[in-house]
Amino acid sequence: MEVRQLSLINILKLDKSNVARACIKLIDNRFITRVKSDSDKRIYLLKLTGKGKKLAENLLVSSTRYLSNLLNNFSNEEQELLIMAMDKTAVLTDHIHQKSAPCTTSNKNINEDK
C-alpha cells in the first residue's frame, strides 16, 4: 500500500512540517520508502518497508493486548460508556480542526443511563 504525504497530513490532522520531519525519520530508519508515482512523476508516495510492516504488526499486537487488558477491568456498561465518550471526543476534535463546520454531537450526557 502506498500513500501520499498529503493524505497523511489530512488523516493525522498534523502540520505539514511535523509530518515531513516524521517521514524523514521513518525513511532514515528504513521503516518507509519514498517513491515517485507511476501516474504522476511530480508526486511522491510513501510505502512501508519489510521492517516497517513488521514494526506495524508488532505495534498492533502490543496495543491490542494492552487495550484488552485495560478494558477487562471495566464492566460491559462501562466499556460502552467509554466508547461513546471516545467517539464524542473524536467528533469534537474533528470540529476543532475544521473550525468552519458546525459541530453536530449528541448533547446526551454519558452518565444519563446510570
KEKETI-956190 format. One record per atom (N, C-alpha, C): residue number from 0; residue in three letters; atom name; x, y, z. Coordinates in steps of 0.2 Angstrom, whole numbers, always signed. Layout:
BEGIN
r num: NUM&residu: ALA&atome: CA&east: X&north: Y&up: Z .
...
END
This chain:
BEGIN
r num: 0&residu: MET&atome: N&east: +4&north: -6&up: +0 .
r num: 0&residu: MET&atome: CA&east: +0&north: +0&up: +0 .
r num: 0&residu: MET&atome: C&east: +4&north: +6&up: +0 .
r num: 1&residu: GLU&atome: N&east: +3&north: +11&up: -4 .
r num: 1&residu: GLU&atome: CA&east: +6&north: +17&up: -5 .
r num: 1&residu: GLU&atome: C&east: +2&north: +23&up: -3 .
r num: 2&residu: VAL&atome: N&east: +4&north: +28&up: +0 .
r num: 2&residu: VAL&atome: CA&east: +0&north: +34&up: +2 .
r num: 2&residu: VAL&atome: C&east: +4&north: +40&up: +1 .
r num: 3&residu: ARG&atome: N&east: +0&north: +45&up: -1 .
r num: 3&residu: ARG&atome: CA&east: +3&north: +52&up: -2 .
r num: 3&residu: ARG&atome: C&east: +5&north: +55&up: +5 .
r num: 4&residu: GLN&atome: N&east: +10&north: +59&up: +5 .
r num: 4&residu: GLN&atome: CA&east: +11&north: +63&up: +11 .
r num: 4&residu: GLN&atome: C&east: +5&north: +67&up: +13 .
r num: 5&residu: LEU&atome: N&east: +2&north: +71&up: +8 .
r num: 5&residu: LEU&atome: CA&east: -3&north: +75&up: +9 .
r num: 5&residu: LEU&atome: C&east: -9&north: +71&up: +13 .
r num: 6&residu: SER&atome: N&east: -10&north: +65&up: +11 .
r num: 6&residu: SER&atome: CA&east: -15&north: +61&up: +14 .
r num: 6&residu: SER&atome: C&east: -14&north: +60&up: +21 .
r num: 7&residu: LEU&atome: N&east: -8&north: +58&up: +23 .
r num: 7&residu: LEU&atome: CA&east: -6&north: +58&up: +30 .
r num: 7&residu: LEU&atome: C&east: -7&north: +64&up: +34 .
r num: 8&residu: ILE&atome: N&east: -6&north: +70&up: +31 .
r num: 8&residu: ILE&atome: CA&east: -7&north: +76&up: +34 .
r num: 8&residu: ILE&atome: C&east: -15&north: +77&up: +36 .
r num: 9&residu: ASN&atome: N&east: -19&north: +75&up: +31 .
r num: 9&residu: ASN&atome: CA&east: -26&north: +76&up: +32 .
r num: 9&residu: ASN&atome: C&east: -29&north: +70&up: +37 .
r num: 10&residu: ILE&atome: N&east: -26&north: +64&up: +36 .
r num: 10&residu: ILE&atome: CA&east: -29&north: +59&up: +41 .
r num: 10&residu: ILE&atome: C&east: -26&north: +60&up: +48 .
r num: 11&residu: LEU&atome: N&east: -20&north: +62&up: +49 .
r num: 11&residu: LEU&atome: CA&east: -17&north: +63&up: +56 .
r num: 11&residu: LEU&atome: C&east: -19&north: +70&up: +59 .
r num: 12&residu: LYS&atome: N&east: -21&north: +75&up: +54 .
r num: 12&residu: LYS&atome: CA&east: -23&north: +82&up: +56 .
r num: 12&residu: LYS&atome: C&east: -17&north: +85&up: +59 .
r num: 13&residu: LEU&atome: N&east: -11&north: +84&up: +56 .
r num: 13&residu: LEU&atome: CA&east: -5&north: +87&up: +59 .
r num: 13&residu: LEU&atome: C&east: -2&north: +92&up: +54 .
r num: 14&residu: ASP&atome: N&east: +2&north: +96&up: +56 .
r num: 14&residu: ASP&atome: CA&east: +6&north: +101&up: +52 .
r num: 14&residu: ASP&atome: C&east: +10&north: +98&up: +47 .
r num: 15&residu: LYS&atome: N&east: +10&north: +101&up: +41 .
r num: 15&residu: LYS&atome: CA&east: +15&north: +98&up: +36 .
r num: 15&residu: LYS&atome: C&east: +22&north: +97&up: +38 .
r num: 16&residu: SER&atome: N&east: +25&north: +102&up: +41 .
r num: 16&residu: SER&atome: CA&east: +32&north: +101&up: +43 .
r num: 16&residu: SER&atome: C&east: +33&north: +96&up: +48 .
r num: 17&residu: ASN&atome: N&east: +28&north: +95&up: +53 .
r num: 17&residu: ASN&atome: CA&east: +28&north: +89&up: +58 .
r num: 17&residu: ASN&atome: C&east: +28&north: +82&up: +54 .
r num: 18&residu: VAL&atome: N&east: +24&north: +82&up: +49 .
r num: 18&residu: VAL&atome: CA&east: +23&north: +76&up: +45 .
r num: 18&residu: VAL&atome: C&east: +29&north: +75&up: +41 .
r num: 19&residu: ALA&atome: N&east: +32&north: +80&up: +38 .
r num: 19&residu: ALA&atome: CA&east: +38&north: +79&up: +34 .
r num: 19&residu: ALA&atome: C&east: +44&north: +77&up: +38 .
r num: 20&residu: ARG&atome: N&east: +45&north: +80&up: +44 .
r num: 20&residu: ARG&atome: CA&east: +50&north: +78&up: +49 .
r num: 20&residu: ARG&atome: C&east: +49&north: +71&up: +51 .
r num: 21&residu: ALA&atome: N&east: +43&north: +69&up: +52 .
r num: 21&residu: ALA&atome: CA&east: +42&north: +62&up: +54 .
r num: 21&residu: ALA&atome: C&east: +44&north: +57&up: +49 .
r num: 22&residu: CYS&atome: N&east: +42&north: +59&up: +43 .
r num: 22&residu: CYS&atome: CA&east: +43&north: +55&up: +37 .
r num: 22&residu: CYS&atome: C&east: +51&north: +54&up: +36 .
r num: 23&residu: ILE&atome: N&east: +54&north: +59&up: +36 .
r num: 23&residu: ILE&atome: CA&east: +62&north: +59&up: +36 .
r num: 23&residu: ILE&atome: C&east: +65&north: +54&up: +41 .
r num: 24&residu: LYS&atome: N&east: +62&north: +54&up: +47 .
r num: 24&residu: LYS&atome: CA&east: +65&north: +50&up: +52 .
r num: 24&residu: LYS&atome: C&east: +63&north: +43&up: +50 .
r num: 25&residu: LEU&atome: N&east: +57&north: +41&up: +48 .
r num: 25&residu: LEU&atome: CA&east: +55&north: +35&up: +46 .
r num: 25&residu: LEU&atome: C&east: +59&north: +32&up: +40 .
r num: 26&residu: ILE&atome: N&east: +61&north: +37&up: +35 .
r num: 26&residu: ILE&atome: CA&east: +65&north: +35&up: +29 .
r num: 26&residu: ILE&atome: C&east: +72&north: +33&up: +32 .
r num: 27&residu: ASP&atome: N&east: +75&north: +38&up: +36 .
r num: 27&residu: ASP&atome: CA&east: +81&north: +37&up: +38 .
r num: 27&residu: ASP&atome: C&east: +82&north: +30&up: +42 .
r num: 28&residu: ASN&atome: N&east: +77&north: +28&up: +46 .
r num: 28&residu: ASN&atome: CA&east: +77&north: +22&up: +50 .
r num: 28&residu: ASN&atome: C&east: +74&north: +16&up: +46 .
r num: 29&residu: ARG&atome: N&east: +73&north: +17&up: +39 .
r num: 29&residu: ARG&atome: CA&east: +71&north: +12&up: +34 .
r num: 29&residu: ARG&atome: C&east: +64&north: +8&up: +36 .
r num: 30&residu: PHE&atome: N&east: +60&north: +12&up: +39 .
r num: 30&residu: PHE&atome: CA&east: +53&north: +10&up: +40 .
r num: 30&residu: PHE&atome: C&east: +49&north: +11&up: +34 .
r num: 31&residu: ILE&atome: N&east: +50&north: +16&up: +30 .
r num: 31&residu: ILE&atome: CA&east: +46&north: +18&up: +24 .
r num: 31&residu: ILE&atome: C&east: +51&north: +20&up: +19 .
r num: 32&residu: THR&atome: N&east: +49&north: +20&up: +13 .
r num: 32&residu: THR&atome: CA&east: +52&north: +22&up: +7 .
r num: 32&residu: THR&atome: C&east: +48&north: +27&up: +4 .
r num: 33&residu: ARG&atome: N&east: +51&north: +32&up: +0 .
r num: 33&residu: ARG&atome: CA&east: +48&north: +37&up: -4 .
r num: 33&residu: ARG&atome: C&east: +49&north: +36&up: -11 .
r num: 34&residu: VAL&atome: N&east: +44&north: +35&up: -15 .
r num: 34&residu: VAL&atome: CA&east: +45&north: +33&up: -22 .
r num: 34&residu: VAL&atome: C&east: +40&north: +38&up: -26 .
r num: 35&residu: LYS&atome: N&east: +42&north: +39&up: -33 .
r num: 35&residu: LYS&atome: CA&east: +38&north: +43&up: -37 .
r num: 35&residu: LYS&atome: C&east: +32&north: +39&up: -40 .
r num: 36&residu: SER&atome: N&east: +27&north: +43&up: -40 .
r num: 36&residu: SER&atome: CA&east: +21&north: +39&up: -43 .
r num: 36&residu: SER&atome: C&east: +22&north: +38&up: -50 .
r num: 37&residu: ASP&atome: N&east: +19&north: +32&up: -52 .
r num: 37&residu: ASP&atome: CA&east: +19&north: +30&up: -59 .
r num: 37&residu: ASP&atome: C&east: +15&north: +34&up: -63 .
r num: 38&residu: SER&atome: N&east: +9&north: +36&up: -60 .
r num: 38&residu: SER&atome: CA&east: +4&north: +40&up: -64 .
r num: 38&residu: SER&atome: C&east: +6&north: +48&up: -65 .
r num: 39&residu: ASP&atome: N&east: +10&north: +50&up: -60 .
r num: 39&residu: ASP&atome: CA&east: +11&north: +57&up: -60 .
r num: 39&residu: ASP&atome: C&east: +18&north: +58&up: -56 .
r num: 40&residu: LYS&atome: N&east: +23&north: +59&up: -60 .
r num: 40&residu: LYS&atome: CA&east: +30&north: +60&up: -58 .
r num: 40&residu: LYS&atome: C&east: +32&north: +65&up: -53 .
r num: 41&residu: ARG&atome: N&east: +27&north: +70&up: -52 .
r num: 41&residu: ARG&atome: CA&east: +28&north: +76&up: -48 .
r num: 41&residu: ARG&atome: C&east: +26&north: +73&up: -41 .
r num: 42&residu: ILE&atome: N&east: +23&north: +68&up: -40 .
r num: 42&residu: ILE&atome: CA&east: +20&north: +66&up: -33 .
r num: 42&residu: ILE&atome: C&east: +24&north: +60&up: -31 .
r num: 43&residu: TYR&atome: N&east: +26&north: +61&up: -24 .
r num: 43&residu: TYR&atome: CA&east: +30&north: +55&up: -21 .
r num: 43&residu: TYR&atome: C&east: +25&north: +51&up: -17 .
r num: 44&residu: LEU&atome: N&east: +26&north: +45&up: -16 .
r num: 44&residu: LEU&atome: CA&east: +22&north: +40&up: -12 .
r num: 44&residu: LEU&atome: C&east: +26&north: +37&up: -7 .
r num: 45&residu: LEU&atome: N&east: +23&north: +36&up: -1 .
r num: 45&residu: LEU&atome: CA&east: +26&north: +33&up: +5 .
r num: 45&residu: LEU&atome: C&east: +24&north: +26&up: +5 .
r num: 46&residu: LYS&atome: N&east: +29&north: +21&up: +6 .
r num: 46&residu: LYS&atome: CA&east: +27&north: +14&up: +7 .
r num: 46&residu: LYS&atome: C&east: +31&north: +11&up: +12 .
r num: 47&residu: LEU&atome: N&east: +27&north: +7&up: +16 .
r num: 47&residu: LEU&atome: CA&east: +31&north: +3&up: +21 .
r num: 47&residu: LEU&atome: C&east: +36&north: -2&up: +19 .
r num: 48&residu: THR&atome: N&east: +42&north: -2&up: +22 .
r num: 48&residu: THR&atome: CA&east: +46&north: -7&up: +20 .
r num: 48&residu: THR&atome: C&east: +45&north: -14&up: +24 .
r num: 49&residu: GLY&atome: N&east: +49&north: -19&up: +23 .
r num: 49&residu: GLY&atome: CA&east: +48&north: -25&up: +27 .
r num: 49&residu: GLY&atome: C&east: +49&north: -24&up: +34 .
r num: 50&residu: LYS&atome: N&east: +54&north: -20&up: +36 .
r num: 50&residu: LYS&atome: CA&east: +55&north: -18&up: +43 .
r num: 50&residu: LYS&atome: C&east: +49&north: -14&up: +46 .
r num: 51&residu: GLY&atome: N&east: +46&north: -9&up: +42 .
r num: 51&residu: GLY&atome: CA&east: +41&north: -5&up: +44 .
r num: 51&residu: GLY&atome: C&east: +34&north: -9&up: +45 .
r num: 52&residu: LYS&atome: N&east: +33&north: -14&up: +40 .
r num: 52&residu: LYS&atome: CA&east: +27&north: -19&up: +41 .
r num: 52&residu: LYS&atome: C&east: +28&north: -23&up: +47 .
r num: 53&residu: LYS&atome: N&east: +34&north: -25&up: +49 .
r num: 53&residu: LYS&atome: CA&east: +35&north: -29&up: +55 .
r num: 53&residu: LYS&atome: C&east: +34&north: -25&up: +61 .
r num: 54&residu: LEU&atome: N&east: +36&north: -19&up: +61 .
r num: 54&residu: LEU&atome: CA&east: +35&north: -14&up: +67 .
r num: 54&residu: LEU&atome: C&east: +28&north: -13&up: +68 .
r num: 55&residu: ALA&atome: N&east: +24&north: -12&up: +62 .
r num: 55&residu: ALA&atome: CA&east: +17&north: -10&up: +62 .
r num: 55&residu: ALA&atome: C&east: +13&north: -16&up: +65 .
r num: 56&residu: GLU&atome: N&east: +15&north: -22&up: +63 .
r num: 56&residu: GLU&atome: CA&east: +12&north: -28&up: +66 .
r num: 56&residu: GLU&atome: C&east: +13&north: -29&up: +73 .
r num: 57&residu: ASN&atome: N&east: +19&north: -28&up: +75 .
r num: 57&residu: ASN&atome: CA&east: +21&north: -28&up: +82 .
r num: 57&residu: ASN&atome: C&east: +17&north: -23&up: +87 .
r num: 58&residu: LEU&atome: N&east: +17&north: -17&up: +84 .
r num: 58&residu: LEU&atome: CA&east: +13&north: -12&up: +87 .
r num: 58&residu: LEU&atome: C&east: +6&north: -13&up: +88 .
r num: 59&residu: LEU&atome: N&east: +3&north: -16&up: +83 .
r num: 59&residu: LEU&atome: CA&east: -4&north: -18&up: +83 .
r num: 59&residu: LEU&atome: C&east: -6&north: -24&up: +88 .
r num: 60&residu: VAL&atome: N&east: -1&north: -29&up: +88 .
r num: 60&residu: VAL&atome: CA&east: -2&north: -34&up: +93 .
r num: 60&residu: VAL&atome: C&east: -1&north: -31&up: +100 .
r num: 61&residu: SER&atome: N&east: +4&north: -27&up: +101 .
r num: 61&residu: SER&atome: CA&east: +5&north: -24&up: +108 .
r num: 61&residu: SER&atome: C&east: -1&north: -20&up: +110 .
r num: 62&residu: SER&atome: N&east: -3&north: -15&up: +106 .
r num: 62&residu: SER&atome: CA&east: -8&north: -11&up: +108 .
r num: 62&residu: SER&atome: C&east: -15&north: -14&up: +109 .
r num: 63&residu: THR&atome: N&east: -16&north: -20&up: +105 .
r num: 63&residu: THR&atome: CA&east: -22&north: -24&up: +106 .
r num: 63&residu: THR&atome: C&east: -22&north: -27&up: +112 .
r num: 64&residu: ARG&atome: N&east: -16&north: -30&up: +114 .
r num: 64&residu: ARG&atome: CA&east: -16&north: -33&up: +121 .
r num: 64&residu: ARG&atome: C&east: -16&north: -29&up: +126 .
r num: 65&residu: TYR&atome: N&east: -13&north: -23&up: +126 .
r num: 65&residu: TYR&atome: CA&east: -14&north: -18&up: +131 .
r num: 65&residu: TYR&atome: C&east: -21&north: -15&up: +132 .
r num: 66&residu: LEU&atome: N&east: -24&north: -14&up: +127 .
r num: 66&residu: LEU&atome: CA&east: -31&north: -11&up: +127 .
r num: 66&residu: LEU&atome: C&east: -36&north: -17&up: +130 .
r num: 67&residu: SER&atome: N&east: -35&north: -23&up: +128 .
r num: 67&residu: SER&atome: CA&east: -39&north: -29&up: +130 .
r num: 67&residu: SER&atome: C&east: -38&north: -29&up: +138 .
r num: 68&residu: ASN&atome: N&east: -32&north: -29&up: +140 .
r num: 68&residu: ASN&atome: CA&east: -30&north: -29&up: +147 .
r num: 68&residu: ASN&atome: C&east: -34&north: -24&up: +151 .
r num: 69&residu: LEU&atome: N&east: -33&north: -18&up: +148 .
r num: 69&residu: LEU&atome: CA&east: -36&north: -12&up: +151 .
r num: 69&residu: LEU&atome: C&east: -44&north: -13&up: +152 .
r num: 70&residu: LEU&atome: N&east: -47&north: -15&up: +146 .
r num: 70&residu: LEU&atome: CA&east: -54&north: -15&up: +146 .
r num: 70&residu: LEU&atome: C&east: -57&north: -21&up: +150 .
r num: 71&residu: ASN&atome: N&east: -53&north: -26&up: +152 .
r num: 71&residu: ASN&atome: CA&east: -55&north: -31&up: +156 .
r num: 71&residu: ASN&atome: C&east: -57&north: -29&up: +163 .
r num: 72&residu: ASN&atome: N&east: -54&north: -23&up: +165 .
r num: 72&residu: ASN&atome: CA&east: -56&north: -20&up: +171 .
r num: 72&residu: ASN&atome: C&east: -62&north: -16&up: +172 .
r num: 73&residu: PHE&atome: N&east: -66&north: -16&up: +166 .
r num: 73&residu: PHE&atome: CA&east: -72&north: -12&up: +165 .
r num: 73&residu: PHE&atome: C&east: -78&north: -17&up: +164 .
r num: 74&residu: SER&atome: N&east: -83&north: -15&up: +167 .
r num: 74&residu: SER&atome: CA&east: -90&north: -19&up: +165 .
r num: 74&residu: SER&atome: C&east: -92&north: -17&up: +158 .
r num: 75&residu: ASN&atome: N&east: -96&north: -21&up: +156 .
r num: 75&residu: ASN&atome: CA&east: -99&north: -20&up: +149 .
r num: 75&residu: ASN&atome: C&east: -102&north: -13&up: +148 .
r num: 76&residu: GLU&atome: N&east: -105&north: -11&up: +153 .
r num: 76&residu: GLU&atome: CA&east: -108&north: -5&up: +153 .
r num: 76&residu: GLU&atome: C&east: -103&north: +1&up: +153 .
r num: 77&residu: GLU&atome: N&east: -98&north: +0&up: +157 .
r num: 77&residu: GLU&atome: CA&east: -93&north: +5&up: +157 .
r num: 77&residu: GLU&atome: C&east: -89&north: +5&up: +151 .
r num: 78&residu: GLN&atome: N&east: -88&north: -1&up: +147 .
r num: 78&residu: GLN&atome: CA&east: -85&north: -1&up: +141 .
r num: 78&residu: GLN&atome: C&east: -89&north: +3&up: +136 .
r num: 79&residu: GLU&atome: N&east: -95&north: +2&up: +136 .
r num: 79&residu: GLU&atome: CA&east: -99&north: +6&up: +131 .
r num: 79&residu: GLU&atome: C&east: -99&north: +13&up: +132 .
r num: 80&residu: LEU&atome: N&east: -99&north: +15&up: +139 .
r num: 80&residu: LEU&atome: CA&east: -99&north: +22&up: +140 .
r num: 80&residu: LEU&atome: C&east: -92&north: +25&up: +138 .
r num: 81&residu: LEU&atome: N&east: -87&north: +22&up: +139 .
r num: 81&residu: LEU&atome: CA&east: -80&north: +24&up: +137 .
r num: 81&residu: LEU&atome: C&east: -80&north: +25&up: +129 .
r num: 82&residu: ILE&atome: N&east: -83&north: +20&up: +126 .
r num: 82&residu: ILE&atome: CA&east: -83&north: +20&up: +118 .
r num: 82&residu: ILE&atome: C&east: -87&north: +26&up: +116 .
r num: 83&residu: MET&atome: N&east: -93&north: +28&up: +119 .
r num: 83&residu: MET&atome: CA&east: -97&north: +33&up: +117 .
r num: 83&residu: MET&atome: C&east: -93&north: +40&up: +119 .
r num: 84&residu: ALA&atome: N&east: -89&north: +40&up: +124 .
r num: 84&residu: ALA&atome: CA&east: -86&north: +46&up: +126 .
r num: 84&residu: ALA&atome: C&east: -80&north: +47&up: +121 .
r num: 85&residu: MET&atome: N&east: -77&north: +42&up: +119 .
r num: 85&residu: MET&atome: CA&east: -71&north: +42&up: +115 .
r num: 85&residu: MET&atome: C&east: -74&north: +44&up: +108 .
r num: 86&residu: ASP&atome: N&east: -79&north: +42&up: +106 .
r num: 86&residu: ASP&atome: CA&east: -82&north: +44&up: +99 .
r num: 86&residu: ASP&atome: C&east: -84&north: +51&up: +99 .
r num: 87&residu: LYS&atome: N&east: -87&north: +54&up: +105 .
r num: 87&residu: LYS&atome: CA&east: -89&north: +61&up: +105 .
r num: 87&residu: LYS&atome: C&east: -82&north: +65&up: +105 .
r num: 88&residu: THR&atome: N&east: -77&north: +63&up: +108 .
r num: 88&residu: THR&atome: CA&east: -71&north: +66&up: +108 .
r num: 88&residu: THR&atome: C&east: -68&north: +67&up: +101 .
r num: 89&residu: ALA&atome: N&east: -68&north: +61&up: +98 .
r num: 89&residu: ALA&atome: CA&east: -66&north: +61&up: +91 .
r num: 89&residu: ALA&atome: C&east: -70&north: +66&up: +86 .
r num: 90&residu: VAL&atome: N&east: -76&north: +67&up: +87 .
r num: 90&residu: VAL&atome: CA&east: -81&north: +72&up: +83 .
r num: 90&residu: VAL&atome: C&east: -79&north: +79&up: +85 .
r num: 91&residu: LEU&atome: N&east: -78&north: +80&up: +92 .
r num: 91&residu: LEU&atome: CA&east: -76&north: +87&up: +94 .
r num: 91&residu: LEU&atome: C&east: -69&north: +89&up: +92 .
r num: 92&residu: THR&atome: N&east: -65&north: +84&up: +92 .
r num: 92&residu: THR&atome: CA&east: -58&north: +85&up: +89 .
r num: 92&residu: THR&atome: C&east: -58&north: +87&up: +82 .
r num: 93&residu: ASP&atome: N&east: -62&north: +83&up: +78 .
r num: 93&residu: ASP&atome: CA&east: -63&north: +85&up: +71 .
r num: 93&residu: ASP&atome: C&east: -65&north: +92&up: +70 .
r num: 94&residu: HIS&atome: N&east: -70&north: +94&up: +74 .
r num: 94&residu: HIS&atome: CA&east: -73&north: +100&up: +74 .
r num: 94&residu: HIS&atome: C&east: -68&north: +106&up: +75 .
r num: 95&residu: ILE&atome: N&east: -64&north: +105&up: +80 .
r num: 95&residu: ILE&atome: CA&east: -59&north: +110&up: +82 .
r num: 95&residu: ILE&atome: C&east: -54&north: +111&up: +76 .
r num: 96&residu: HIS&atome: N&east: -52&north: +105&up: +73 .
r num: 96&residu: HIS&atome: CA&east: -48&north: +106&up: +67 .
r num: 96&residu: HIS&atome: C&east: -51&north: +109&up: +61 .
r num: 97&residu: GLN&atome: N&east: -57&north: +108&up: +60 .
r num: 97&residu: GLN&atome: CA&east: -61&north: +110&up: +54 .
r num: 97&residu: GLN&atome: C&east: -63&north: +118&up: +55 .
r num: 98&residu: LYS&atome: N&east: -65&north: +119&up: +61 .
r num: 98&residu: LYS&atome: CA&east: -67&north: +126&up: +63 .
r num: 98&residu: LYS&atome: C&east: -73&north: +129&up: +59 .
r num: 99&residu: SER&atome: N&east: -73&north: +127&up: +53 .
r num: 99&residu: SER&atome: CA&east: -78&north: +130&up: +49 .
r num: 99&residu: SER&atome: C&east: -85&north: +127&up: +49 .
r num: 100&residu: ALA&atome: N&east: -85&north: +120&up: +50 .
r num: 100&residu: ALA&atome: CA&east: -91&north: +116&up: +50 .
r num: 100&residu: ALA&atome: C&east: -94&north: +116&up: +57 .
r num: 101&residu: PRO&atome: N&east: -101&north: +117&up: +57 .
r num: 101&residu: PRO&atome: CA&east: -104&north: +116&up: +63 .
r num: 101&residu: PRO&atome: C&east: -104&north: +110&up: +67 .
r num: 102&residu: CYS&atome: N&east: -103&north: +110&up: +73 .
r num: 102&residu: CYS&atome: CA&east: -102&north: +104&up: +77 .
r num: 102&residu: CYS&atome: C&east: -109&north: +100&up: +78 .
r num: 103&residu: THR&atome: N&east: -109&north: +94&up: +77 .
r num: 103&residu: THR&atome: CA&east: -115&north: +90&up: +77 .
r num: 103&residu: THR&atome: C&east: -114&north: +84&up: +81 .
r num: 104&residu: THR&atome: N&east: -114&north: +85&up: +88 .
r num: 104&residu: THR&atome: CA&east: -113&north: +79&up: +93 .
r num: 104&residu: THR&atome: C&east: -120&north: +79&up: +97 .
r num: 105&residu: SER&atome: N&east: -121&north: +73&up: +99 .
r num: 105&residu: SER&atome: CA&east: -127&north: +72&up: +104 .
r num: 105&residu: SER&atome: C&east: -125&north: +76&up: +110 .
r num: 106&residu: ASN&atome: N&east: -130&north: +79&up: +113 .
r num: 106&residu: ASN&atome: CA&east: -130&north: +83&up: +119 .
r num: 106&residu: ASN&atome: C&east: -131&north: +78&up: +125 .
r num: 107&residu: LYS&atome: N&east: -132&north: +72&up: +123 .
r num: 107&residu: LYS&atome: CA&east: -134&north: +67&up: +128 .
r num: 107&residu: LYS&atome: C&east: -128&north: +66&up: +133 .
r num: 108&residu: ASN&atome: N&east: -129&north: +66&up: +140 .
r num: 108&residu: ASN&atome: CA&east: -124&north: +66&up: +145 .
r num: 108&residu: ASN&atome: C&east: -123&north: +58&up: +145 .
r num: 109&residu: ILE&atome: N&east: -116&north: +56&up: +145 .
r num: 109&residu: ILE&atome: CA&east: -115&north: +49&up: +145 .
r num: 109&residu: ILE&atome: C&east: -116&north: +46&up: +152 .
r num: 110&residu: ASN&atome: N&east: -118&north: +50&up: +157 .
r num: 110&residu: ASN&atome: CA&east: -119&north: +47&up: +163 .
r num: 110&residu: ASN&atome: C&east: -127&north: +46&up: +164 .
r num: 111&residu: GLU&atome: N&east: -131&north: +49&up: +159 .
r num: 111&residu: GLU&atome: CA&east: -138&north: +49&up: +160 .
r num: 111&residu: GLU&atome: C&east: -141&north: +42&up: +160 .
r num: 112&residu: ASP&atome: N&east: -138&north: +37&up: +158 .
r num: 112&residu: ASP&atome: CA&east: -140&north: +30&up: +158 .
r num: 112&residu: ASP&atome: C&east: -140&north: +26&up: +165 .
r num: 113&residu: LYS&atome: N&east: -136&north: +30&up: +169 .
r num: 113&residu: LYS&atome: CA&east: -135&north: +26&up: +176 .
r num: 113&residu: LYS&atome: C&east: -141&north: +27&up: +180 .
END
